[in-house]
Each structure stands twice: as C-alpha cells, then as structure tokens.
Amino acid sequence: MTNAKSPHASPTSTPPTTAIAVLLDETGSMETCRDAAIEGFNAWLAEQKGNPGTAGAPPAATTLTLVKFSDRPDLPMCRLVCEGAALDAVRPLDRETYTPEGGTPLLDAVGRTILWMDRLQPQPDRVLVVILTDGEENASREFKRAQIQDLIRAHEATGYWTFAYLGANQDAWAAGEALGIAPGNRASFKVGETRQAFQRVSKAMQRFRLSGTTRDAAFWEAGDKAPAPGPAQQPAPKPAPEATPPTPRGPSANPAA
C-alpha cells in the first residue's frame, strides 16, 4: 500500500531528509566480479559518508537501506543488511558478507524493498531506490511484473519517490522499461566495469542529494543513460509512378495534391 505522506520540505524550510535504498544483486553470475563489486560498493559508501548532502543538512538526514537478493536454499531470497541506518553506521562489505550464489528474484527484491521503505518511521521527505543487477528476472515467487509496475507508478505519483536502474550485460532500456522505470533513470554497464558502475551511482546520487528535489526523472547524466532503441530499419520506399490526377466528380471530391 502506498504511503500517502506528502513532501514538506521547501527551499525556505529545513533541508529534506533522504532515505536511500540500494538493491544489490548477489546472484551466482556476480561471482566473476565479486571483488570489484565489494570494492565498488565500499568506495561508494565512503564517498556518500563524506558527502554532507544538501547544504545545511545534518548527517542523520540521510539513511541507507541495503538489500541483497538471490535465490538460494539456505537464505531468504531478499535480505536486509540494514534498514533506515545512518550512513556512518553502515559497515563496508567483504568476502564474508558478500557471497554471490543462486538465481535472480528481481521482482521480489523490488517489491519487498518498497514495502520495507514504506514502513520507515519517521517517513523521509524523499526516497531514492537504486537497483543494481547483472541478470534478468528468473526466480521471483511473491510478486508479478504488473504488480511491480503498479507499485512503482503509485509511489512515483506521490512526488517524492525516485527509482533508478543500472543493469549489466543486458538491454537495460528494455529491462528498466519492463519494471516501469522512467527512461531517464535507466543505465547499463559491463560486468568488467563494476567499479566504474558504482562510481556512476555515486556521482548521480551526490547530484540528487545536493539538488533538494523530491523526485528525479533524469537521475543519470546524459552519457550514462541506456540508449533508447532506434526505429526499425526499413527499406527506402520506391518512388510512386507518375499518374494523371483523377477528375473530380462533385463538390465533395478532394482535388489531387
């Protein structure tokens, strides 16, 4: 159920509080870039801790909810590492706390995260949900694609939720569109560039935190966005043969152009 709270921050009021949620893929395909993902996340976390956000905002004005997701028999598919935690309280990842294995319950991860963010108290002035994955949905059991699309649209409609998608080795435009992510909030990366992907997240997130806006439909810089599919290539039409214009048959007939 969508939380109906309206943002109350304004340029003349106190700086907006920001709740960030990061959905981090911990599936088996991430094993090839495990160390890069750990290093990238930790560098991102350090940069966010060092960034005060909107001018005048106290450190507690930004919180982090970190969700890891994968389908494996020994653990829940969606795992809360921290929920609404102050940035300074979040610990870096290591090879003991980030262990890729299993399939990709992407829909369940998004749905669960939205529900968890809804229950945060007090509710923040703005919510940013960043999804980072290298695989397409193949393991969800709780949520259907249409449900996720409805949830995202309903939360964006409040005016203070932003969803951003960063996909590796896939058509990020199509994958983000399938979830209902705004075109300007879809981006792609290569698995071999996982560290750089986290740098892009960090830059975009710092812009968002400093902006004071409550919702962003252009989260990524122009060069970071996933390219939109171009029009289908069609053969050039053949020129029409010349013909004698027909003779009008009455006042309602259209004359030849």
Residue frames as qw, qx, qy, qz and C-alpha x, y, z in Angstrom:
[[0.000, 0.888, 0.459, 0.000, 0.00, 0.00, 0.00],
 [0.415, 0.519, -0.021, 0.747, 1.36, 3.42, -0.94],
 [0.347, -0.512, -0.420, 0.664, 2.23, 5.76, 1.88],
 [0.203, 0.818, 0.437, 0.314, 0.33, 8.99, 1.20],
 [0.403, -0.707, -0.087, 0.574, 2.68, 11.35, 3.02],
 [0.461, 0.845, 0.107, 0.248, 3.41, 14.48, 1.02],
 [0.625, 0.105, -0.190, 0.750, 6.87, 16.06, 0.99],
 [0.237, -0.913, -0.318, 0.102, 7.02, 19.04, 3.30],
 [0.528, -0.400, 0.139, 0.736, 10.47, 20.39, 2.59],
 [0.394, 0.881, 0.227, 0.133, 10.82, 23.61, 0.61],
 [0.568, 0.487, -0.170, 0.641, 13.70, 25.93, -0.30],
 [0.133, -0.664, 0.237, -0.697, 12.92, 28.06, 2.75],
 [0.831, -0.480, 0.061, -0.275, 12.40, 25.20, 5.21],
 [0.556, -0.551, 0.616, 0.088, 14.79, 22.68, 6.72],
 [0.240, 0.433, -0.769, -0.404, 16.81, 20.55, 4.23],
 [0.866, -0.005, -0.202, -0.457, 14.94, 17.45, 3.06],
 [0.575, -0.373, 0.723, -0.086, 15.57, 14.12, 4.71],
 [0.600, 0.449, -0.541, -0.381, 16.61, 11.40, 2.26],
 [0.779, -0.197, 0.579, -0.138, 16.09, 7.65, 2.50],
 [0.394, 0.543, -0.653, -0.352, 18.26, 5.67, 0.08],
 [0.880, -0.068, 0.446, -0.148, 17.65, 2.03, -0.76],
 [0.239, 0.580, -0.707, -0.326, 20.24, 0.03, -2.69],
 [0.947, 0.064, 0.234, -0.211, 19.22, -3.34, -4.15],
 [0.011, 0.676, -0.711, -0.193, 22.46, -5.25, -4.70],
 [0.900, 0.223, -0.292, -0.234, 22.49, -8.37, -6.85],
 [0.356, -0.562, 0.737, -0.118, 24.17, -11.26, -5.00],
 [0.936, 0.229, 0.117, -0.239, 23.39, -13.96, -7.56],
 [0.861, -0.156, 0.363, 0.321, 25.82, -16.54, -8.91],
 [0.623, 0.637, 0.182, 0.416, 26.66, -14.55, -12.04],
 [0.089, -0.962, 0.156, -0.207, 28.17, -11.81, -9.84],
 [0.855, -0.409, 0.184, 0.261, 30.91, -14.21, -8.69],
 [0.723, 0.370, 0.150, 0.564, 33.09, -13.20, -11.64],
 [0.171, 0.636, -0.071, 0.749, 33.13, -9.60, -10.39],
 [0.635, -0.619, -0.451, 0.103, 32.79, -10.30, -6.67],
 [0.556, -0.337, -0.158, 0.743, 35.86, -8.39, -5.54],
 [0.136, 0.243, 0.258, 0.925, 35.08, -5.49, -7.89],
 [0.383, -0.651, -0.485, -0.440, 31.52, -5.30, -6.52],
 [0.632, -0.589, -0.358, 0.354, 32.81, -5.25, -2.94],
 [0.447, -0.170, 0.019, 0.878, 35.40, -2.58, -3.70],
 [0.005, -0.403, -0.404, -0.821, 32.93, -0.55, -5.73],
 [0.463, -0.711, -0.483, -0.215, 30.25, -0.62, -3.06],
 [0.616, -0.529, -0.261, 0.522, 32.73, 0.27, -0.31],
 [0.321, 0.022, 0.149, 0.935, 34.10, 3.18, -2.32],
 [0.201, -0.561, -0.473, -0.649, 30.55, 4.37, -2.99],
 [0.570, -0.680, -0.455, 0.075, 29.71, 4.12, 0.72],
 [0.545, -0.339, -0.128, 0.756, 32.82, 6.07, 1.73],
 [0.141, 0.231, 0.283, 0.920, 32.01, 8.83, -0.75],
 [0.361, -0.644, -0.490, -0.464, 28.41, 9.09, 0.48],
 [0.613, -0.597, -0.371, 0.361, 29.60, 9.27, 4.09],
 [0.441, -0.234, 0.023, 0.866, 31.91, 12.12, 3.11],
 [0.013, -0.361, -0.419, -0.833, 29.18, 13.98, 1.24],
 [0.092, 0.186, 0.592, -0.779, 27.00, 16.06, 3.58],
 [0.164, 0.585, 0.781, 0.146, 24.22, 16.24, 1.04],
 [0.048, 0.834, 0.336, 0.435, 22.03, 19.31, 0.76],
 [0.250, 0.413, -0.341, 0.807, 23.70, 22.34, 2.30],
 [0.353, -0.390, 0.338, -0.781, 22.90, 22.54, 5.98],
 [0.869, -0.183, -0.314, -0.335, 21.51, 19.00, 6.25],
 [0.497, -0.592, 0.599, -0.208, 22.63, 17.15, 9.39],
 [0.088, 0.338, -0.921, -0.173, 24.35, 13.76, 8.90],
 [0.320, 0.182, 0.881, -0.296, 21.26, 11.92, 10.16],
 [0.509, 0.485, 0.056, -0.709, 19.21, 13.45, 7.33],
 [0.627, 0.403, -0.562, -0.359, 20.30, 10.60, 5.01],
 [0.694, -0.262, 0.632, -0.222, 19.69, 6.94, 5.77],
 [0.355, 0.382, -0.768, -0.371, 20.51, 3.73, 3.90],
 [0.851, -0.016, 0.425, -0.308, 18.59, 0.52, 3.45],
 [0.176, 0.502, -0.787, -0.314, 20.74, -2.16, 1.81],
 [0.875, 0.094, 0.328, -0.343, 19.05, -5.22, 0.32],
 [0.009, -0.399, 0.854, 0.334, 20.93, -8.18, -1.16],
 [0.813, 0.205, 0.226, -0.496, 18.98, -10.62, -3.30],
 [0.304, 0.353, -0.840, -0.278, 19.45, -14.10, -4.78],
 [0.890, -0.124, -0.088, -0.429, 17.61, -17.41, -4.84],
 [0.352, 0.378, -0.824, 0.231, 19.45, -19.91, -2.63],
 [0.676, -0.358, -0.623, -0.166, 18.20, -22.67, -0.34],
 [0.566, -0.229, -0.549, 0.570, 19.99, -21.55, 2.82],
 [0.117, -0.245, -0.218, 0.937, 18.80, -17.91, 2.95],
 [0.354, 0.726, 0.459, -0.371, 15.71, -15.75, 2.29],
 [0.596, 0.511, 0.378, 0.491, 15.69, -14.50, -1.29],
 [0.100, 0.802, 0.017, 0.588, 15.65, -10.85, -0.15],
 [0.699, -0.348, -0.407, 0.475, 17.95, -10.00, 2.74],
 [0.109, -0.964, -0.028, -0.239, 18.01, -6.76, 4.72],
 [0.659, 0.162, -0.365, 0.637, 21.61, -5.87, 5.55],
 [0.141, -0.244, -0.409, 0.868, 20.49, -2.63, 7.19],
 [0.007, -0.691, -0.659, -0.298, 17.21, -0.73, 7.32],
 [0.125, -0.930, -0.177, -0.296, 16.98, 3.03, 7.64],
 [0.746, -0.415, -0.104, 0.511, 20.50, 3.18, 9.07],
 [0.021, -0.947, 0.168, 0.271, 22.53, 6.36, 9.33],
 [0.715, 0.629, -0.296, 0.079, 25.29, 6.27, 6.70],
 [0.028, 0.690, -0.647, 0.323, 28.04, 6.37, 9.32],
 [0.672, -0.278, 0.592, -0.348, 26.61, 3.23, 10.95],
 [0.919, 0.353, -0.004, -0.177, 26.76, 1.12, 7.76],
 [0.592, -0.499, 0.567, 0.279, 29.68, -1.28, 7.57],
 [0.342, 0.553, -0.594, -0.474, 31.62, -1.98, 4.38],
 [0.969, 0.113, -0.001, -0.220, 31.18, -5.30, 2.62],
 [0.148, -0.593, 0.781, 0.127, 33.82, -8.04, 2.48],
 [0.446, 0.188, -0.810, -0.330, 34.12, -11.58, 1.10],
 [0.039, -0.149, -0.917, 0.367, 32.35, -12.93, 4.18],
 [0.274, 0.483, 0.499, -0.665, 29.32, -10.66, 3.84],
 [0.565, 0.569, -0.163, -0.575, 29.02, -10.69, 0.04],
 [0.383, -0.191, 0.892, 0.146, 28.84, -14.24, -1.35],
 [0.544, 0.317, -0.296, -0.718, 27.26, -14.47, -4.82],
 [0.108, 0.008, 0.993, 0.054, 25.19, -17.60, -5.48],
 [0.299, 0.474, 0.779, -0.281, 21.83, -18.58, -6.96],
 [0.255, 0.555, 0.615, 0.499, 19.21, -17.11, -9.31],
 [0.092, 0.092, -0.004, 0.991, 17.67, -13.66, -9.70],
 [0.083, -0.662, -0.739, 0.094, 14.42, -12.85, -7.82],
 [0.203, 0.146, 0.059, 0.966, 14.47, -9.27, -9.07],
 [0.352, -0.535, -0.405, -0.653, 10.72, -8.64, -8.85],
 [0.680, -0.569, -0.451, 0.104, 10.56, -9.91, -5.28],
 [0.540, -0.166, -0.206, 0.799, 13.55, -7.76, -4.33],
 [0.003, -0.297, -0.165, -0.941, 11.94, -4.60, -5.70],
 [0.521, -0.554, -0.455, -0.464, 8.55, -5.37, -4.15],
 [0.702, -0.459, -0.429, 0.336, 9.97, -6.26, -0.74],
 [0.416, -0.021, -0.132, 0.900, 12.17, -3.16, -0.71],
 [0.186, -0.451, -0.257, -0.834, 9.24, -0.87, -1.47],
 [0.658, -0.584, -0.431, -0.202, 7.28, -2.40, 1.42],
 [0.678, -0.316, -0.321, 0.580, 10.25, -2.03, 3.75],
 [0.233, 0.158, 0.006, 0.959, 10.76, 1.60, 2.76],
 [0.361, -0.570, -0.406, -0.616, 7.05, 2.26, 3.34],
 [0.696, -0.591, -0.406, 0.039, 7.39, 1.28, 6.98],
 [0.492, 0.155, -0.291, 0.806, 10.27, 3.62, 7.79],
 [0.319, -0.879, -0.334, -0.113, 9.49, 5.93, 10.68],
 [0.356, 0.667, 0.269, -0.597, 9.58, 8.84, 10.55],
 [0.702, 0.541, 0.405, 0.224, 8.86, 8.92, 6.83],
 [0.435, -0.267, 0.217, 0.832, 11.52, 10.85, 4.86],
 [0.297, 0.677, 0.033, -0.673, 10.90, 13.80, 2.57],
 [0.634, 0.563, -0.390, -0.360, 12.22, 11.83, -0.40],
 [0.824, -0.189, 0.534, 0.015, 13.09, 8.22, -1.23],
 [0.409, 0.653, -0.551, -0.320, 15.66, 7.02, -3.75],
 [0.884, -0.080, 0.457, -0.059, 15.68, 3.35, -4.78],
 [0.283, 0.685, -0.599, -0.305, 18.69, 2.21, -6.84],
 [0.951, 0.040, 0.284, -0.111, 18.63, -1.26, -8.42],
 [0.138, 0.696, -0.669, -0.220, 21.96, -2.78, -9.49],
 [0.856, 0.006, 0.500, -0.130, 21.84, -6.17, -11.20],
 [0.035, 0.482, -0.721, -0.498, 23.65, -8.19, -13.87],
 [0.053, 0.110, 0.973, 0.195, 20.84, -10.63, -14.59],
 [0.446, -0.211, -0.333, -0.803, 17.25, -10.76, -15.69],
 [0.638, -0.212, 0.406, -0.618, 14.38, -11.94, -13.51],
 [0.591, 0.157, -0.750, -0.252, 14.17, -15.74, -13.18],
 [0.389, -0.059, -0.858, 0.331, 13.29, -16.69, -9.61],
 [0.271, -0.168, 0.308, -0.896, 10.59, -14.47, -8.02],
 [0.202, -0.289, -0.936, -0.007, 7.69, -16.15, -6.25],
 [0.055, -0.531, -0.590, 0.605, 5.84, -13.34, -4.47],
 [0.212, 0.686, 0.064, -0.693, 5.46, -10.51, -7.00],
 [0.640, 0.490, 0.515, 0.290, 4.46, -10.39, -10.66],
 [0.388, 0.112, 0.219, 0.888, 5.80, -7.85, -13.14],
 [0.130, -0.658, -0.427, -0.607, 2.48, -5.99, -13.37],
 [0.561, -0.744, -0.336, 0.135, 2.39, -5.64, -9.58],
 [0.575, -0.323, 0.021, 0.752, 5.86, -4.08, -9.55],
 [0.190, 0.364, 0.365, 0.835, 4.91, -1.68, -12.33],
 [0.335, -0.760, -0.432, -0.353, 1.83, -0.62, -10.37],
 [0.634, -0.626, -0.225, 0.394, 3.83, -0.19, -7.15],
 [0.487, -0.093, 0.138, 0.857, 6.46, 1.95, -8.85],
 [0.018, 0.517, 0.411, 0.751, 3.91, 4.15, -10.61],
 [0.458, -0.771, -0.419, -0.143, 1.88, 4.63, -7.44],
 [0.621, -0.558, -0.126, 0.536, 4.92, 5.61, -5.39],
 [0.379, 0.100, 0.248, 0.886, 6.30, 7.93, -8.07],
 [0.104, -0.674, -0.491, -0.541, 2.90, 9.61, -8.20],
 [0.486, -0.741, -0.357, 0.295, 3.35, 10.79, -4.60],
 [0.236, 0.933, -0.074, 0.262, 6.03, 13.13, -5.90],
 [0.272, -0.818, 0.486, -0.145, 8.82, 12.07, -3.57],
 [0.835, -0.168, 0.511, 0.116, 9.96, 8.62, -4.79],
 [0.407, 0.718, -0.473, -0.308, 12.68, 8.08, -7.42],
 [0.912, -0.068, 0.400, 0.061, 13.61, 4.69, -8.90],
 [0.267, 0.765, -0.519, -0.270, 16.86, 4.17, -10.84],
 [0.970, 0.056, 0.235, -0.009, 18.01, 1.03, -12.66],
 [0.091, 0.750, -0.626, -0.196, 21.59, 0.02, -13.53],
 [0.955, 0.071, 0.260, -0.129, 21.84, -3.24, -15.46],
 [0.201, -0.605, 0.694, 0.335, 24.91, -5.17, -16.64],
 [0.080, -0.162, 0.908, 0.379, 25.30, -7.17, -19.85],
 [0.224, 0.524, 0.820, -0.058, 21.66, -6.73, -20.81],
 [0.049, 0.536, 0.393, 0.746, 19.29, -4.40, -22.58],
 [0.167, -0.261, -0.565, 0.765, 18.91, -2.01, -19.64],
 [0.301, 0.007, -0.157, -0.941, 16.39, 0.07, -21.59],
 [0.616, -0.177, -0.616, -0.458, 14.04, -2.87, -22.04],
 [0.510, -0.225, -0.755, 0.346, 14.64, -4.30, -18.57],
 [0.061, -0.165, -0.386, 0.906, 14.04, -0.95, -16.88],
 [0.419, -0.050, -0.294, -0.858, 11.00, -0.30, -19.02],
 [0.576, -0.211, -0.767, -0.188, 9.57, -3.71, -18.02],
 [0.368, -0.316, -0.666, 0.566, 9.76, -2.63, -14.37],
 [0.054, -0.895, -0.426, -0.119, 8.24, 0.78, -15.03],
 [0.500, -0.492, -0.002, 0.713, 11.46, 2.78, -14.51],
 [0.270, 0.901, 0.066, -0.334, 11.47, 6.26, -16.09],
 [0.794, 0.547, 0.002, 0.265, 13.54, 6.46, -19.33],
 [0.186, 0.831, -0.340, 0.399, 16.00, 8.95, -17.81],
 [0.544, -0.600, 0.502, -0.302, 16.61, 6.62, -14.88],
 [0.979, 0.069, 0.189, 0.041, 17.82, 3.56, -16.82],
 [0.138, 0.814, -0.553, -0.113, 21.52, 2.90, -17.43],
 [0.992, 0.089, -0.086, 0.028, 23.73, 0.00, -18.40],
 [0.156, -0.790, 0.592, 0.027, 27.25, -1.21, -17.64],
 [0.763, 0.293, -0.576, -0.025, 29.57, -4.11, -18.41],
 [0.866, -0.479, -0.138, 0.042, 30.38, -6.62, -15.68],
 [0.755, 0.086, -0.123, 0.638, 34.06, -5.91, -16.19],
 [0.131, 0.456, -0.067, 0.878, 33.36, -2.27, -15.30],
 [0.501, -0.628, -0.595, 0.006, 31.62, -2.88, -11.97],
 [0.435, -0.399, -0.260, 0.764, 33.84, -0.44, -10.07],
 [0.053, 0.059, 0.260, 0.962, 33.11, 2.26, -12.63],
 [0.326, -0.526, -0.657, -0.430, 29.40, 1.46, -12.33],
 [0.479, -0.639, -0.490, 0.349, 29.47, 2.24, -8.62],
 [0.297, -0.221, 0.013, 0.929, 31.33, 5.49, -9.40],
 [0.131, -0.316, -0.497, -0.798, 28.47, 6.46, -11.71],
 [0.458, -0.630, -0.623, -0.070, 25.97, 5.65, -8.96],
 [0.470, -0.473, -0.316, 0.675, 27.95, 7.77, -6.51],
 [0.141, -0.016, 0.201, 0.969, 28.10, 10.78, -8.84],
 [0.284, -0.437, -0.576, -0.629, 24.40, 10.59, -9.68],
 [0.522, -0.598, -0.592, 0.137, 23.45, 10.13, -6.04],
 [0.372, -0.337, -0.200, 0.841, 25.51, 13.10, -4.91],
 [0.057, -0.183, -0.344, -0.919, 23.78, 15.26, -7.53],
 [0.440, -0.532, -0.633, -0.351, 20.43, 14.04, -6.27],
 [0.531, -0.533, -0.499, 0.429, 21.25, 14.66, -2.61],
 [0.280, -0.235, -0.041, 0.930, 22.56, 18.16, -3.30],
 [0.025, -0.345, -0.541, -0.767, 19.67, 19.10, -5.56],
 [0.226, 0.118, 0.500, -0.827, 16.98, 19.24, -2.90],
 [0.558, 0.024, -0.439, -0.704, 14.46, 17.91, -5.43],
 [0.642, -0.156, 0.594, -0.458, 11.97, 15.39, -4.11],
 [0.837, 0.254, 0.485, -0.007, 11.73, 13.37, -7.32],
 [0.027, -0.629, 0.542, 0.557, 14.12, 12.98, -10.25],
 [0.847, 0.404, 0.311, -0.155, 13.10, 11.64, -13.65],
 [0.636, 0.698, -0.273, 0.184, 16.60, 12.21, -15.08],
 [0.750, -0.632, 0.167, 0.096, 18.79, 10.53, -12.46],
 [0.781, -0.087, 0.320, 0.530, 21.66, 9.59, -14.76],
 [0.013, -0.642, 0.282, 0.713, 23.78, 12.03, -16.73],
 [0.692, 0.556, -0.113, -0.447, 23.13, 12.04, -20.46],
 [0.395, 0.546, -0.732, -0.102, 26.19, 9.89, -21.17],
 [0.189, -0.204, 0.905, -0.322, 25.20, 7.30, -18.57],
 [0.704, 0.192, 0.287, -0.621, 21.66, 6.61, -19.74],
 [0.556, 0.097, 0.804, 0.190, 20.79, 3.38, -21.51],
 [0.099, 0.180, -0.473, -0.857, 20.35, 4.10, -25.22],
 [0.648, 0.334, 0.379, -0.571, 16.77, 4.08, -26.40],
 [0.585, 0.165, 0.730, 0.313, 16.06, 1.62, -29.19],
 [0.089, 0.341, -0.332, -0.875, 16.11, 3.30, -32.57],
 [0.730, 0.357, 0.104, -0.573, 13.37, 2.99, -35.16],
 [0.801, 0.064, 0.577, 0.146, 13.36, -0.25, -37.07],
 [0.073, -0.445, 0.537, 0.713, 15.39, -0.03, -40.23],
 [0.664, 0.516, 0.501, -0.203, 13.03, -0.14, -43.19],
 [0.517, 0.148, 0.506, 0.674, 14.00, -0.21, -46.88],
 [0.075, 0.335, -0.053, -0.938, 13.61, 3.13, -48.58],
 [0.575, 0.527, 0.548, -0.300, 10.20, 3.36, -50.27],
 [0.428, 0.182, 0.591, 0.659, 10.21, 3.23, -54.03],
 [0.157, 0.259, -0.027, -0.953, 9.03, 6.39, -55.78],
 [0.539, 0.470, 0.630, -0.301, 5.43, 6.19, -56.90],
 [0.382, 0.241, 0.607, 0.654, 4.91, 6.13, -60.65],
 [0.140, 0.191, -0.022, -0.971, 3.60, 9.32, -62.17],
 [0.146, 0.471, 0.867, 0.075, -0.11, 9.26, -62.79],
 [0.075, -0.403, -0.319, -0.854, -2.72, 11.57, -64.26],
 [0.180, 0.053, 0.588, -0.787, -4.78, 13.17, -61.46],
 [0.088, 0.464, 0.877, 0.086, -8.35, 11.87, -61.39],
 [0.112, -0.396, -0.281, -0.867, -11.15, 14.19, -62.48],
 [0.188, 0.061, 0.627, -0.754, -13.26, 15.45, -59.54],
 [0.119, -0.369, -0.863, -0.326, -16.78, 14.03, -59.60],
 [0.292, -0.790, -0.489, -0.228, -18.53, 16.52, -57.37],
 [0.092, -0.846, 0.179, -0.493, -18.13, 19.33, -54.83],
 [0.751, -0.603, 0.236, -0.126, -17.15, 16.86, -52.07],
 [0.928, 0.205, -0.056, 0.307, -14.29, 15.31, -54.02],
 [0.469, -0.749, 0.213, 0.418, -10.74, 16.13, -52.89],
 [0.568, 0.789, -0.230, -0.052, -8.60, 17.56, -55.68],
 [0.905, 0.047, -0.144, 0.399, -5.29, 15.86, -56.28],
 [0.425, -0.810, 0.083, 0.397, -2.38, 17.46, -54.43]]
